[in-house]
Amino acid sequence: MKYVKIDFLTKLIIFALLLAISVGLCACSDANDNASDASDGSAEESFELPDFSEEELPADDIEFTREKAIALIGSDRLVTEIFVNNSLYKGGNKTAEYYGLPVESEYVNFKAVTSLLNNTYTKGGGCIDAFLSYPQGLPPAVTQKNGRTYVFRHPTEQYLDFIRPDTVKVTDTELETEKYITAETNTSKRVVLKAVLEDGRWRLEKGIFSVNPFEEVKNEEKLLYSDIGSFKSLSGSLLVIEFFISDRSSEFISEEEEEYHGRISTAISYLADTAEKYGKTLEPTYKRAYFKHDGVLGIRSLDFDIMFADTGFGTLEAFAEQNYDLTQYDNYVFVVCLDKEADVTNELYKNTDQTRIYSGERVIIGQKSEIADICASMLKLVGAYGYDDGLCDEYTEALYHAYYKDDILISKSLVNSSISPVTAFACGLTDSLDRYNSIFYYGK
């Protein structure tokens, strides 16, 4: 082999080239690091979720020990904290909107939530579906959008009656693939959970919240305006007095009377159909009455009240008593019809020492009054609360809208509308409110 002799100048040139290459590589490395740092700094905008597929932990050792039982119970408690106790909610202010988990949360990827569920509970035990739809009938406590986890804060007391790990015992069953976990809770309740070997991994068939749920607290106090006044409830016989009021500037013709009656009867039919869903029967009877005012009647409800108070009757109650046999009916209500563009208004009998003008309850409607507004006013007479009258704080109002956007008191439409459990309770159709809806109770 021949050796090539390199002179000093050539060596210097080679050294300079190697140095330049080394500096260039370092610069590229620094640039990549800086780009990575920039990406981390804007993680909220550039966050990308991995494939949305179920991911489970590796298969377990098939031997079921007390330590594994305690670990499963710990996972079960974690799930309960997340879904029942709102532990992922860190949004600060109370809000009636979904809160997207920040990217630094270990559960920002919804797959992490489903993996926790799948590694804690069996597929057929029902716990996974129950938690993903918890609480029933309300916005889910934990959900996802495009694979990212969102949580909704449901106001209620914390669930605290968890299992005490020091009381855990494991016993065998007739099957090698099933074990019983017996333990005591913080309140000394004895609970039994079943662990099942499924797909090479031990899982719980039911969790603590399934076998030892909240003790249901129901609100059975009477609401503020229910069961008083002339229109007491959405049940029994109801006399509907269509009271047509004319003055010097307005006069009803028969076609107009029929059109008003059509709207009124449609509204009452909606109420009767609603009552029927709760096992109640509302049977309306319609009567027409007329009154002509010598002057010009304004469109405010107060204008009518003052005008009628100056008549020989004085009150609507006196008018009803003198013109109808009220003993034949369980309820009666006036629908005051004005041939003017008046807004729908109602006045409750508040059972106070105020003027007796309102003893006979009434709804005032005008030429363009919507049927849904008539329904809403009728519901308020029997106890409903519209959650737009300033009687509750903004959060409670926003939460009610989030829970029950299809409530006729909110949607103001007969199409695909209903009444909420809160409205049903307020109107006497049900006897109690559950723990989530009791926050909307306003009659204390």
Protein Blocks (a to p, Z undefined) as FASTA:
>chain_A
ZZddddfklmmmmmmmmmmmmmmmmmmmmmmmmmmmmmmmmmmmmpccdddddddddddd
fbdcfklmmmmmmmmmmmmmmmmnommpcnhpacfbdcdddfklmklpmklmmmmmmmmp
cfklommmmmmmpcehiacfbdceehiacdddddddddfbbcdfklgccdddfbfkbccd
ddddfkopacddddddeehiacdfbdfklmmccdddddfbdcfkgoiajblbggdjdddd
ddddddfkbccdfklmmmmmmmmmmmmmmmmmmmmmnopacdddddddddddfbdcdfbf
klmmmmmmmmmnopaklmmmmmpcfklpfbdcdddddfbdcdddddddehiabdfklmpg
cddddfklcfklmmmmmmmmnopaehlnopacfklmmmmmmmmmmbmklnopaehpacdf
klmmmnopambdcfklmmmpckZZ
